Amino acid sequence: MDLTSYAELAVLLVNRGDELRGLTELRELLDETGRRESAARVTRRDLDALRELREELAGVFQAAAEGDEDDVVERLNGLLVRHPVHPQISGHDGQRWHMHLTEGGRVADALAVGSVMGLASVVTGLGVDRLGICQASPCRNAYLDTSSNRSRRYCSERCASRANVAAYRARKRGG
């Protein structure tokens, strides 16, 4: 069961959490991630729960960026206890049978379960060093490193380019 897309949901929640000012913004985020049914039934309670989850997930990424594996695992284990996983066999859109995490209950519960299980899967399958915080100043976005050589340091090509240009200009001034 590949849970990378669920881990990417965690990255989205961390990076876009400050933009979740109201239900409209949350519905837009859910629509973007193909969760239109969830977007239609989201409530203010879901929004509040996701804001809280965002802070907890941001702590996981910060601990990973600091290289504190024990803290990452402790935080994820705590989240796994609070958001138990309920897998389900699913077949849709002409696909073969495959595993999904149950999307029942409140919208926030489903997003929390997916995000936490996705990160736990990445940490146990690939390593804590696959979670990080963008090194481009002043950006503090989270990222998931799925590169084959564990080389990702930035959340986006934009930040990588900005950092490389800044480093180039600094070298030119110094030389």
Backbone hydrogen bonds, N-H to C=O, Kabsch-Sander energy under -0.5 kcal/mol:
donor,donor_aa,acceptor,acceptor_aa,energy
3,L,1,M,-0.7
7,A,3,L,-2.1
8,E,4,T,-2.4
9,L,5,S,-1.2
10,A,6,Y,-1.4
11,V,7,A,-1.8
12,L,8,E,-2.4
13,L,9,L,-2.6
14,V,10,A,-2.3
15,N,11,V,-2.8
16,R,12,L,-2.7
17,G,13,L,-0.8
19,E,16,R,-1.2
20,L,17,G,-1.4
21,R,19,E,-2.1
26,L,22,G,-1.8
27,R,23,L,-2.7
28,E,24,T,-2.1
29,L,25,E,-2.1
30,L,26,L,-2.4
31,D,27,R,-2.5
32,E,28,E,-2.4
33,T,29,L,-1.3
34,G,31,D,-1.7
35,R,30,L,-3.0
39,A,35,R,-2.2
40,A,36,R,-1.7
41,R,37,E,-0.7
41,R,38,S,-0.9
42,V,38,S,-0.6
42,V,39,A,-0.7
47,L,43,T,-1.9
48,D,44,R,-2.4
49,A,45,R,-2.3
50,L,46,D,-2.6
51,R,47,L,-2.0
52,E,48,D,-1.8
53,L,49,A,-2.4
54,R,50,L,-2.4
55,E,51,R,-1.4
56,E,52,E,-1.7
57,L,53,L,-2.9
58,A,54,R,-2.5
59,G,55,E,-1.6
60,V,56,E,-1.3
61,F,57,L,-2.1
62,Q,58,A,-2.4
63,A,59,G,-2.4
64,A,60,V,-2.1
65,A,61,F,-2.5
66,E,62,Q,-1.6
67,G,64,A,-1.5
68,D,63,A,-2.5
69,E,67,G,-1.4
72,V,68,D,-2.1
73,V,69,E,-2.6
74,E,70,D,-2.5
75,R,71,D,-2.7
76,L,72,V,-2.7
77,N,73,V,-2.9
78,G,74,E,-2.1
79,L,75,R,-2.1
80,L,76,L,-2.6
81,V,77,N,-1.8
82,R,78,G,-1.9
83,H,79,L,-2.0
88,Q,100,H,-2.8
90,S,98,H,-3.6
95,Q,92,H,-2.4
98,H,90,S,-2.5
100,H,88,Q,-2.7
102,T,86,H,-3.1
102,T,100,H,-0.5
110,A,106,R,-1.9
111,L,107,V,-2.3
112,A,108,A,-2.5
113,V,109,D,-2.7
114,G,110,A,-2.2
115,S,111,L,-2.6
116,V,112,A,-2.7
117,M,113,V,-2.5
118,G,114,G,-2.4
119,L,115,S,-2.2
120,A,116,V,-2.5
121,S,117,M,-2.3
122,V,118,G,-2.1
123,V,119,L,-2.8
124,T,120,A,-2.4
125,G,121,S,-2.4
126,L,122,V,-3.0
127,G,122,V,-1.6
130,R,127,G,-1.6
131,L,128,V,-2.2
132,G,143,Y,-2.0
134,C,141,N,-3.3
135,Q,153,R,-2.2
139,C,136,A,-0.6
143,Y,132,G,-2.2
145,D,130,R,-3.5
146,T,144,L,-0.9
150,R,147,S,-0.8
160,A,156,S,-2.1
161,S,157,E,-2.8
162,R,158,R,-2.5
163,A,159,C,-2.5
164,N,160,A,-2.4
165,V,161,S,-2.6
166,A,162,R,-2.2
167,A,163,A,-2.4
168,Y,164,N,-2.3
169,R,165,V,-2.6
170,A,166,A,-2.2
171,R,167,A,-2.2
172,K,168,Y,-2.3
173,R,169,R,-2.3
174,G,170,A,-2.0
175,G,171,R,-1.7
